[in-house]
Amino acid sequence: MSQGVRYMLFASFTFTIMKVCVKLVPHIPAIEIILFRSVISLAISIFFLSKQRVNIWGNNKPYLIGRGVAGAIALVIYFSLLQQIPLATASTLQYLAPIFTAVLGIFIVGEKVRSIQWLFFAISFAGILVIQGFDPRISFIHLVMGITASLFMGLAYNFIRKLKTSEHPLVIIFYFPLIMLPISAIWSSFVWVQPIGYDWLVLILVGITTQIAQFLMTKAYQKEELNKVSILTYIGIIYSLAFGFFIFDETYNLVTYGGMALVLTGVIFNVMWKKKHP
């Protein structure tokens, strides 16, 4: 097992811990959780940018702001979804993001999508429909929320791709909490729920685990070829199933498992096809 693979496995695990933390405080509004996450992320980003003497404002501000806004919308919807539906199902819906990244990439970065890839996308969406149709805990609204969150994640990823040659990675990360902090602060003031006891620890852990996971993922991409480690992000569904079962007592019927398998099959086949046809 190479160092890059180990980094990615730990990154996926840490991202799952972050999702677990969000579900542990369902009484705290999602936007308030994001406020705490933004404060921690902004402080850490500024510290490392200052340490490396990088201009925090970057060069391509329109795309940096676009990345921040798209990421903010995706996170608000996804955190709300995490609090309402089973952990593994929410994680599965998140895996639609690479599909929207590819589709939006046609218009934003001039990426070509081949006919076989559309088949893979259709398989994944069929899996989502199976999950929604056979799991009574997943309503049509939840389905729309998951697809919308993944759509904006895909948009944010394309903005990052446009910025990869002109901006320092820390600057791209910095703009997300920069945009999110004032929005979440104002919004939270209207729906504020006072954290009590261990709530504070959980809220802090959301911010810390996010930063750790992003750091580990960055190290994975630095140590290993993209195609070798990107597919490992989908191991997160196993982590989510395990944590969901042991912590939240979440179980699924066989048809729902089949739907999850279809989603992952479509996404993974697309990744493998792109690896062979770069």
Summary of the structure (lengths in Angstrom):
residues: 278
radius of gyration: 18.3
end to end distance: 24.2
largest distance: 53.6
contacts: 934
relative contact order: 0.22
helix: 81%
strand: 0%
